[in-house]
Amino acid sequence: MTALELEQPDLNENLKLEQLDIIEKLKIENQELKEKLKKYTNPERNKKYYENNKELVISRNNNIIREQKKEYNKKYYEKKLKQNINK
């Protein structure tokens, strides 16, 4: 074997090790960013608020949903009437 043939497997192994190191660093960085994102998207204060005011939040949501459904149904009905008149 020549010296070049002996060096190539070492280069391949070094490249693989470098790639594995890069992958591990990226995984760690990704995990850190996920943790930081959790602080912004789901802060503890929101959780406390919803736990303390659960009934109020649910009632607000139900009222809003009912009102929105009425509004959407009305718009749909009016749209259908216009389509039927135009035909």
Biopython code that builds the backbone (N, CA, C, O; Angstrom):
import numpy as np
from Bio.PDB.StructureBuilder import StructureBuilder

atoms = [
    (1, "MET", "N", (0.824, -1.181, 0.000)),
    (1, "MET", "CA", (0.000, 0.000, 0.000)),
    (1, "MET", "C", (0.868, 1.244, 0.000)),
    (1, "MET", "O", (1.975, 1.274, 0.538)),
    (2, "THR", "N", (0.309, 2.271, -0.632)),
    (2, "THR", "CA", (1.055, 3.530, -0.665)),
    (2, "THR", "C", (0.648, 4.404, 0.529)),
    (2, "THR", "O", (-0.305, 4.106, 1.248)),
    (3, "ALA", "N", (1.377, 5.450, 0.705)),
    (3, "ALA", "CA", (1.102, 6.354, 1.831)),
    (3, "ALA", "C", (-0.234, 7.066, 1.635)),
    (3, "ALA", "O", (-0.932, 7.366, 2.603)),
    (4, "LEU", "N", (-0.588, 7.337, 0.368)),
    (4, "LEU", "CA", (-1.843, 8.014, 0.072)),
    (4, "LEU", "C", (-3.029, 7.145, 0.450)),
    (4, "LEU", "O", (-4.018, 7.643, 0.989)),
    (5, "GLU", "N", (-2.939, 5.860, 0.174)),
    (5, "GLU", "CA", (-4.028, 4.944, 0.509)),
    (5, "GLU", "C", (-4.195, 4.836, 2.025)),
    (5, "GLU", "O", (-5.310, 4.658, 2.515)),
    (6, "LEU", "N", (-3.114, 4.940, 2.751)),
    (6, "LEU", "CA", (-3.193, 4.870, 4.205)),
    (6, "LEU", "C", (-3.797, 6.145, 4.796)),
    (6, "LEU", "O", (-4.476, 6.088, 5.821)),
    (7, "GLU", "N", (-3.556, 7.293, 4.160)),
    (7, "GLU", "CA", (-4.046, 8.557, 4.683)),
    (7, "GLU", "C", (-5.529, 8.751, 4.432)),
    (7, "GLU", "O", (-6.190, 9.423, 5.224)),
    (8, "GLN", "N", (-6.079, 8.194, 3.369)),
    (8, "GLN", "CA", (-7.481, 8.415, 3.025)),
    (8, "GLN", "C", (-8.450, 7.898, 4.092)),
    (8, "GLN", "O", (-9.379, 8.626, 4.443)),
    (9, "PRO", "N", (-8.288, 6.703, 4.619)),
    (9, "PRO", "CA", (-9.222, 6.292, 5.674)),
    (9, "PRO", "C", (-9.161, 7.209, 6.889)),
    (9, "PRO", "O", (-10.182, 7.448, 7.534)),
    (10, "ASP", "N", (-7.977, 7.723, 7.208)),
    (10, "ASP", "CA", (-7.858, 8.652, 8.331)),
    (10, "ASP", "C", (-8.633, 9.936, 8.048)),
    (10, "ASP", "O", (-9.286, 10.483, 8.937)),
    (11, "LEU", "N", (-8.557, 10.414, 6.808)),
    (11, "LEU", "CA", (-9.292, 11.629, 6.445)),
    (11, "LEU", "C", (-10.789, 11.394, 6.547)),
    (11, "LEU", "O", (-11.528, 12.235, 7.059)),
    (12, "ASN", "N", (-11.231, 10.239, 6.054)),
    (12, "ASN", "CA", (-12.658, 9.924, 6.124)),
    (12, "ASN", "C", (-13.128, 9.840, 7.582)),
    (12, "ASN", "O", (-14.205, 10.331, 7.920)),
    (13, "GLU", "N", (-12.333, 9.230, 8.418)),
    (13, "GLU", "CA", (-12.698, 9.115, 9.833)),
    (13, "GLU", "C", (-12.735, 10.494, 10.487)),
    (13, "GLU", "O", (-13.625, 10.784, 11.287)),
    (14, "ASN", "N", (-11.770, 11.339, 10.146)),
    (14, "ASN", "CA", (-11.753, 12.694, 10.708)),
    (14, "ASN", "C", (-12.982, 13.492, 10.270)),
    (14, "ASN", "O", (-13.584, 14.213, 11.066)),
    (15, "LEU", "N", (-13.344, 13.351, 8.986)),
    (15, "LEU", "CA", (-14.522, 14.052, 8.494)),
    (15, "LEU", "C", (-15.783, 13.566, 9.199)),
    (15, "LEU", "O", (-16.642, 14.369, 9.561)),
    (16, "LYS", "N", (-15.894, 12.273, 9.391)),
    (16, "LYS", "CA", (-17.059, 11.716, 10.072)),
    (16, "LYS", "C", (-17.131, 12.214, 11.511)),
    (16, "LYS", "O", (-18.208, 12.553, 12.002)),
    (17, "LEU", "N", (-15.982, 12.259, 12.186)),
    (17, "LEU", "CA", (-15.961, 12.754, 13.555)),
    (17, "LEU", "C", (-16.350, 14.233, 13.620)),
    (17, "LEU", "O", (-17.080, 14.647, 14.521)),
    (18, "GLU", "N", (-15.866, 15.019, 12.669)),
    (18, "GLU", "CA", (-16.211, 16.438, 12.627)),
    (18, "GLU", "C", (-17.704, 16.620, 12.378)),
    (18, "GLU", "O", (-18.348, 17.475, 12.986)),
    (19, "GLN", "N", (-18.242, 15.807, 11.480)),
    (19, "GLN", "CA", (-19.671, 15.892, 11.185)),
    (19, "GLN", "C", (-20.496, 15.512, 12.407)),
    (19, "GLN", "O", (-21.518, 16.138, 12.691)),
    (20, "LEU", "N", (-20.058, 14.496, 13.121)),
    (20, "LEU", "CA", (-20.782, 14.091, 14.328)),
    (20, "LEU", "C", (-20.721, 15.187, 15.386)),
    (20, "LEU", "O", (-21.706, 15.440, 16.079)),
    (21, "ASP", "N", (-19.571, 15.833, 15.509)),
    (21, "ASP", "CA", (-19.441, 16.937, 16.455)),
    (21, "ASP", "C", (-20.382, 18.086, 16.092)),
    (21, "ASP", "O", (-21.042, 18.664, 16.956)),
    (22, "ILE", "N", (-20.428, 18.397, 14.815)),
    (22, "ILE", "CA", (-21.309, 19.472, 14.352)),
    (22, "ILE", "C", (-22.770, 19.120, 14.620)),
    (22, "ILE", "O", (-23.552, 19.964, 15.056)),
    (23, "ILE", "N", (-23.122, 17.888, 14.359)),
    (23, "ILE", "CA", (-24.498, 17.441, 14.591)),
    (23, "ILE", "C", (-24.854, 17.550, 16.063)),
    (23, "ILE", "O", (-25.941, 18.013, 16.407)),
    (24, "GLU", "N", (-23.957, 17.133, 16.926)),
    (24, "GLU", "CA", (-24.212, 17.210, 18.363)),
    (24, "GLU", "C", (-24.347, 18.661, 18.820)),
    (24, "GLU", "O", (-25.217, 18.977, 19.632)),
    (25, "LYS", "N", (-23.499, 19.539, 18.307)),
    (25, "LYS", "CA", (-23.579, 20.953, 18.669)),
    (25, "LYS", "C", (-24.910, 21.538, 18.226)),
    (25, "LYS", "O", (-25.535, 22.303, 18.961)),
    (26, "LEU", "N", (-25.344, 21.177, 17.021)),
    (26, "LEU", "CA", (-26.617, 21.686, 16.514)),
    (26, "LEU", "C", (-27.799, 21.157, 17.333)),
    (26, "LEU", "O", (-28.767, 21.882, 17.563)),
    (27, "LYS", "N", (-27.723, 19.909, 17.767)),
    (27, "LYS", "CA", (-28.787, 19.354, 18.607)),
    (27, "LYS", "C", (-28.877, 20.103, 19.930)),
    (27, "LYS", "O", (-29.970, 20.413, 20.405)),
    (28, "ILE", "N", (-27.729, 20.389, 20.516)),
    (28, "ILE", "CA", (-27.702, 21.117, 21.787)),
    (28, "ILE", "C", (-28.257, 22.532, 21.594)),
    (28, "ILE", "O", (-29.061, 23.008, 22.396)),
    (29, "GLU", "N", (-27.823, 23.184, 20.537)),
    (29, "GLU", "CA", (-28.300, 24.538, 20.259)),
    (29, "GLU", "C", (-29.808, 24.548, 20.009)),
    (29, "GLU", "O", (-30.519, 25.440, 20.472)),
    (30, "ASN", "N", (-30.277, 23.559, 19.280)),
    (30, "ASN", "CA", (-31.707, 23.438, 18.999)),
    (30, "ASN", "C", (-32.498, 23.283, 20.293)),
    (30, "ASN", "O", (-33.544, 23.910, 20.463)),
    (31, "GLN", "N", (-32.010, 22.461, 21.191)),
    (31, "GLN", "CA", (-32.693, 22.244, 22.463)),
    (31, "GLN", "C", (-32.723, 23.535, 23.295)),
    (31, "GLN", "O", (-33.736, 23.854, 23.919)),
    (32, "GLU", "N", (-31.613, 24.264, 23.298)),
    (32, "GLU", "CA", (-31.558, 25.533, 24.034)),
    (32, "GLU", "C", (-32.551, 26.536, 23.471)),
    (32, "GLU", "O", (-33.222, 27.241, 24.226)),
    (33, "LEU", "N", (-32.647, 26.603, 22.159)),
    (33, "LEU", "CA", (-33.585, 27.529, 21.534)),
    (33, "LEU", "C", (-35.030, 27.148, 21.827)),
    (33, "LEU", "O", (-35.882, 28.020, 22.003)),
    (34, "LYS", "N", (-35.305, 25.865, 21.879)),
    (34, "LYS", "CA", (-36.660, 25.412, 22.224)),
    (34, "LYS", "C", (-37.023, 25.845, 23.637)),
    (34, "LYS", "O", (-38.149, 26.274, 23.889)),
    (35, "GLU", "N", (-36.077, 25.736, 24.552)),
    (35, "GLU", "CA", (-36.335, 26.149, 25.933)),
    (35, "GLU", "C", (-36.590, 27.657, 26.021)),
    (35, "GLU", "O", (-37.478, 28.095, 26.753)),
    (36, "LYS", "N", (-35.815, 28.446, 25.277)),
    (36, "LYS", "CA", (-36.021, 29.886, 25.274)),
    (36, "LYS", "C", (-37.380, 30.238, 24.677)),
    (36, "LYS", "O", (-38.069, 31.135, 25.163)),
    (37, "LEU", "N", (-37.750, 29.534, 23.636)),
    (37, "LEU", "CA", (-39.025, 29.792, 22.985)),
    (37, "LEU", "C", (-40.199, 29.494, 23.912)),
    (37, "LEU", "O", (-41.217, 30.184, 23.864)),
    (38, "LYS", "N", (-40.065, 28.491, 24.738)),
    (38, "LYS", "CA", (-41.125, 28.152, 25.687)),
    (38, "LYS", "C", (-41.396, 29.309, 26.634)),
    (38, "LYS", "O", (-42.543, 29.540, 27.018)),
    (39, "LYS", "N", (-40.367, 30.030, 27.010)),
    (39, "LYS", "CA", (-40.543, 31.158, 27.918)),
    (39, "LYS", "C", (-41.411, 32.239, 27.297)),
    (39, "LYS", "O", (-42.169, 32.909, 27.998)),
    (40, "TYR", "N", (-41.305, 32.412, 25.996)),
    (40, "TYR", "CA", (-42.068, 33.458, 25.326)),
    (40, "TYR", "C", (-43.464, 32.995, 24.926)),
    (40, "TYR", "O", (-44.415, 33.773, 24.989)),
    (41, "THR", "N", (-43.592, 31.767, 24.525)),
    (41, "THR", "CA", (-44.885, 31.293, 24.031)),
    (41, "THR", "C", (-45.796, 30.781, 25.130)),
    (41, "THR", "O", (-47.017, 30.782, 24.970)),
    (42, "ASN", "N", (-45.230, 30.350, 26.228)),
    (42, "ASN", "CA", (-46.042, 29.797, 27.299)),
    (42, "ASN", "C", (-45.496, 30.235, 28.655)),
    (42, "ASN", "O", (-45.008, 29.409, 29.426)),
    (43, "PRO", "N", (-45.579, 31.522, 28.943)),
    (43, "PRO", "CA", (-45.018, 31.973, 30.218)),
    (43, "PRO", "C", (-45.834, 31.480, 31.405)),
    (43, "PRO", "O", (-47.016, 31.154, 31.289)),
    (44, "GLU", "N", (-45.189, 31.438, 32.502)),
    (44, "GLU", "CA", (-45.811, 30.936, 33.735)),
    (44, "GLU", "C", (-46.982, 31.812, 34.170)),
    (44, "GLU", "O", (-47.952, 31.308, 34.737)),
    (45, "ARG", "N", (-46.904, 33.116, 33.912)),
    (45, "ARG", "CA", (-47.978, 34.007, 34.353)),
    (45, "ARG", "C", (-49.298, 33.687, 33.663)),
    (45, "ARG", "O", (-50.360, 33.815, 34.273)),
    (46, "ASN", "N", (-49.245, 33.270, 32.388)),
    (46, "ASN", "CA", (-50.474, 32.883, 31.689)),
    (46, "ASN", "C", (-51.100, 31.661, 32.338)),
    (46, "ASN", "O", (-52.317, 31.593, 32.512)),
    (47, "LYS", "N", (-50.286, 30.724, 32.683)),
    (47, "LYS", "CA", (-50.783, 29.504, 33.310)),
    (47, "LYS", "C", (-51.468, 29.824, 34.636)),
    (47, "LYS", "O", (-52.539, 29.294, 34.932)),
    (48, "LYS", "N", (-50.850, 30.686, 35.426)),
    (48, "LYS", "CA", (-51.445, 31.073, 36.707)),
    (48, "LYS", "C", (-52.769, 31.789, 36.498)),
    (48, "LYS", "O", (-53.737, 31.542, 37.219)),
    (49, "TYR", "N", (-52.810, 32.675, 35.511)),
    (49, "TYR", "CA", (-54.042, 33.417, 35.245)),
    (49, "TYR", "C", (-55.177, 32.465, 34.876)),
    (49, "TYR", "O", (-56.283, 32.578, 35.406)),
    (50, "TYR", "N", (-54.908, 31.541, 33.980)),
    (50, "TYR", "CA", (-55.946, 30.620, 33.539)),
    (50, "TYR", "C", (-56.378, 29.672, 34.647)),
    (50, "TYR", "O", (-57.543, 29.277, 34.711)),
    (51, "GLU", "N", (-55.458, 29.309, 35.506)),
    (51, "GLU", "CA", (-55.823, 28.455, 36.629)),
    (51, "GLU", "C", (-56.730, 29.207, 37.606)),
    (51, "GLU", "O", (-57.685, 28.634, 38.130)),
    (52, "ASN", "N", (-56.439, 30.468, 37.848)),
    (52, "ASN", "CA", (-57.225, 31.260, 38.789)),
    (52, "ASN", "C", (-58.571, 31.708, 38.220)),
    (52, "ASN", "O", (-59.532, 31.884, 38.968)),
    (53, "ASN", "N", (-58.645, 31.892, 36.911)),
    (53, "ASN", "CA", (-59.852, 32.429, 36.280)),
    (53, "ASN", "C", (-60.429, 31.464, 35.244)),
    (53, "ASN", "O", (-60.931, 31.898, 34.208)),
    (54, "LYS", "N", (-60.364, 30.217, 35.504)),
    (54, "LYS", "CA", (-60.757, 29.197, 34.542)),
    (54, "LYS", "C", (-62.216, 29.353, 34.102)),
    (54, "LYS", "O", (-62.512, 29.308, 32.908)),
    (55, "GLU", "N", (-63.105, 29.532, 35.043)),
    (55, "GLU", "CA", (-64.526, 29.639, 34.718)),
    (55, "GLU", "C", (-64.808, 30.884, 33.878)),
    (55, "GLU", "O", (-65.593, 30.839, 32.931)),
    (56, "LEU", "N", (-64.173, 31.972, 34.226)),
    (56, "LEU", "CA", (-64.363, 33.212, 33.483)),
    (56, "LEU", "C", (-63.888, 33.064, 32.037)),
    (56, "LEU", "O", (-64.571, 33.494, 31.108)),
    (57, "VAL", "N", (-62.745, 32.471, 31.856)),
    (57, "VAL", "CA", (-62.184, 32.291, 30.512)),
    (57, "VAL", "C", (-63.087, 31.381, 29.679)),
    (57, "VAL", "O", (-63.336, 31.662, 28.507)),
    (58, "ILE", "N", (-63.571, 30.309, 30.268)),
    (58, "ILE", "CA", (-64.436, 29.375, 29.548)),
    (58, "ILE", "C", (-65.740, 30.058, 29.159)),
    (58, "ILE", "O", (-66.210, 29.896, 28.033)),
    (59, "SER", "N", (-66.324, 30.811, 30.068)),
    (59, "SER", "CA", (-67.585, 31.482, 29.744)),
    (59, "SER", "C", (-67.395, 32.515, 28.635)),
    (59, "SER", "O", (-68.245, 32.644, 27.754)),
    (60, "ARG", "N", (-66.281, 33.250, 28.675)),
    (60, "ARG", "CA", (-66.004, 34.226, 27.608)),
    (60, "ARG", "C", (-65.877, 33.528, 26.265)),
    (60, "ARG", "O", (-66.434, 33.978, 25.264)),
    (61, "ASN", "N", (-65.147, 32.434, 26.253)),
    (61, "ASN", "CA", (-64.957, 31.705, 25.004)),
    (61, "ASN", "C", (-66.274, 31.168, 24.470)),
    (61, "ASN", "O", (-66.522, 31.234, 23.266)),
    (62, "ASN", "N", (-67.112, 30.643, 25.331)),
    (62, "ASN", "CA", (-68.397, 30.113, 24.886)),
    (62, "ASN", "C", (-69.273, 31.216, 24.307)),
    (62, "ASN", "O", (-69.914, 31.021, 23.275)),
    (63, "ASN", "N", (-69.305, 32.363, 24.958)),
    (63, "ASN", "CA", (-70.110, 33.472, 24.454)),
    (63, "ASN", "C", (-69.593, 33.962, 23.113)),
    (63, "ASN", "O", (-70.373, 34.212, 22.194)),
    (64, "ILE", "N", (-68.307, 34.097, 23.003)),
    (64, "ILE", "CA", (-67.718, 34.555, 21.745)),
    (64, "ILE", "C", (-68.000, 33.558, 20.633)),
    (64, "ILE", "O", (-68.344, 33.946, 19.517)),
    (65, "ILE", "N", (-67.860, 32.311, 20.928)),
    (65, "ILE", "CA", (-68.087, 31.280, 19.916)),
    (65, "ILE", "C", (-69.536, 31.305, 19.453)),
    (65, "ILE", "O", (-69.799, 31.211, 18.254)),
    (66, "ARG", "N", (-70.466, 31.429, 20.362)),
    (66, "ARG", "CA", (-71.891, 31.479, 19.991)),
    (66, "ARG", "C", (-72.187, 32.696, 19.123)),
    (66, "ARG", "O", (-72.885, 32.597, 18.114)),
    (67, "GLU", "N", (-71.651, 33.840, 19.525)),
    (67, "GLU", "CA", (-71.877, 35.058, 18.751)),
    (67, "GLU", "C", (-71.259, 34.946, 17.362)),
    (67, "GLU", "O", (-71.856, 35.371, 16.373)),
    (68, "GLN", "N", (-70.066, 34.375, 17.294)),
    (68, "GLN", "CA", (-69.412, 34.218, 15.999)),
    (68, "GLN", "C", (-70.206, 33.270, 15.109)),
    (68, "GLN", "O", (-70.347, 33.516, 13.911)),
    (69, "LYS", "N", (-70.718, 32.204, 15.678)),
    (69, "LYS", "CA", (-71.507, 31.261, 14.889)),
    (69, "LYS", "C", (-72.742, 31.947, 14.321)),
    (69, "LYS", "O", (-73.085, 31.751, 13.155)),
    (70, "LYS", "N", (-73.409, 32.748, 15.143)),
    (70, "LYS", "CA", (-74.579, 33.474, 14.663)),
    (70, "LYS", "C", (-74.205, 34.398, 13.515)),
    (70, "LYS", "O", (-74.906, 34.472, 12.506)),
    (71, "GLU", "N", (-73.094, 35.101, 13.684)),
    (71, "GLU", "CA", (-72.650, 36.035, 12.655)),
    (71, "GLU", "C", (-72.288, 35.295, 11.363)),
    (71, "GLU", "O", (-72.674, 35.720, 10.274)),
    (72, "TYR", "N", (-71.552, 34.197, 11.487)),
    (72, "TYR", "CA", (-71.172, 33.430, 10.301)),
    (72, "TYR", "C", (-72.394, 32.858, 9.596)),
    (72, "TYR", "O", (-72.476, 32.877, 8.368)),
    (73, "ASN", "N", (-73.331, 32.357, 10.369)),
    (73, "ASN", "CA", (-74.542, 31.803, 9.769)),
    (73, "ASN", "C", (-75.328, 32.886, 9.036)),
    (73, "ASN", "O", (-75.866, 32.651, 7.954)),
    (74, "LYS", "N", (-75.387, 34.052, 9.625)),
    (74, "LYS", "CA", (-76.103, 35.158, 8.998)),
    (74, "LYS", "C", (-75.437, 35.540, 7.674)),
    (74, "LYS", "O", (-76.111, 35.720, 6.661)),
    (75, "LYS", "N", (-74.111, 35.662, 7.694)),
    (75, "LYS", "CA", (-73.378, 36.010, 6.469)),
    (75, "LYS", "C", (-73.569, 34.940, 5.400)),
    (75, "LYS", "O", (-73.749, 35.258, 4.224)),
    (76, "TYR", "N", (-73.532, 33.695, 5.798)),
    (76, "TYR", "CA", (-73.718, 32.595, 4.851)),
    (76, "TYR", "C", (-75.115, 32.645, 4.241)),
    (76, "TYR", "O", (-75.283, 32.468, 3.034)),
    (77, "TYR", "N", (-76.101, 32.885, 5.074)),
    (77, "TYR", "CA", (-77.482, 32.956, 4.611)),
    (77, "TYR", "C", (-77.657, 34.101, 3.624)),
    (77, "TYR", "O", (-78.283, 33.931, 2.578)),
    (78, "GLU", "N", (-77.109, 35.264, 3.949)),
    (78, "GLU", "CA", (-77.206, 36.415, 3.049)),
    (78, "GLU", "C", (-76.500, 36.150, 1.728)),
    (78, "GLU", "O", (-76.990, 36.539, 0.668)),
    (79, "LYS", "N", (-75.372, 35.502, 1.789)),
    (79, "LYS", "CA", (-74.623, 35.176, 0.573)),
    (79, "LYS", "C", (-75.422, 34.229, -0.313)),
    (79, "LYS", "O", (-75.472, 34.405, -1.530)),
    (80, "LYS", "N", (-76.040, 33.233, 0.293)),
    (80, "LYS", "CA", (-76.849, 32.288, -0.468)),
    (80, "LYS", "C", (-78.048, 32.977, -1.104)),
    (80, "LYS", "O", (-78.408, 32.677, -2.242)),
    (81, "LEU", "N", (-78.661, 33.894, -0.378)),
    (81, "LEU", "CA", (-79.791, 34.641, -0.940)),
    (81, "LEU", "C", (-79.372, 35.436, -2.165)),
    (81, "LEU", "O", (-80.075, 35.449, -3.175)),
    (82, "LYS", "N", (-78.221, 36.102, -2.074)),
    (82, "LYS", "CA", (-77.720, 36.881, -3.202)),
    (82, "LYS", "C", (-77.438, 35.979, -4.399)),
    (82, "LYS", "O", (-77.733, 36.346, -5.536)),
    (83, "GLN", "N", (-76.874, 34.812, -4.150)),
    (83, "GLN", "CA", (-76.574, 33.890, -5.240)),
    (83, "GLN", "C", (-77.846, 33.392, -5.903)),
    (83, "GLN", "O", (-77.900, 33.268, -7.126)),
    (84, "ASN", "N", (-78.854, 33.111, -5.122)),
    (84, "ASN", "CA", (-80.115, 32.617, -5.669)),
    (84, "ASN", "C", (-80.830, 33.707, -6.460)),
    (84, "ASN", "O", (-81.481, 33.414, -7.463)),
    (85, "ILE", "N", (-80.718, 34.941, -6.029)),
    (85, "ILE", "CA", (-81.368, 36.046, -6.739)),
    (85, "ILE", "C", (-80.670, 36.286, -8.081)),
    (85, "ILE", "O", (-81.331, 36.594, -9.073)),
    (86, "ASN", "N", (-79.360, 36.150, -8.118)),
    (86, "ASN", "CA", (-78.592, 36.395, -9.335)),
    (86, "ASN", "C", (-78.792, 35.301, -10.376)),
    (86, "ASN", "O", (-78.525, 35.537, -11.555)),
    (87, "LYS", "N", (-79.235, 34.153, -10.002)),
    (87, "LYS", "CA", (-79.414, 33.038, -10.966)),
    (87, "LYS", "C", (-80.640, 33.183, -11.773)),
    (87, "LYS", "O", (-80.926, 32.335, -12.619)),
]
sb = StructureBuilder()
sb.init_structure("model")
sb.init_model(0)
sb.init_chain("A")
sb.init_seg("    ")
for serial, (resi, resn, name, xyz) in enumerate(atoms, 1):
    if name == "N":
        sb.init_residue(resn, " ", resi, " ")
    sb.init_atom(name, np.array(xyz, "f"), 0.0, 1.0, " ", f" {name:<3s}", serial, name[0])
structure = sb.get_structure()
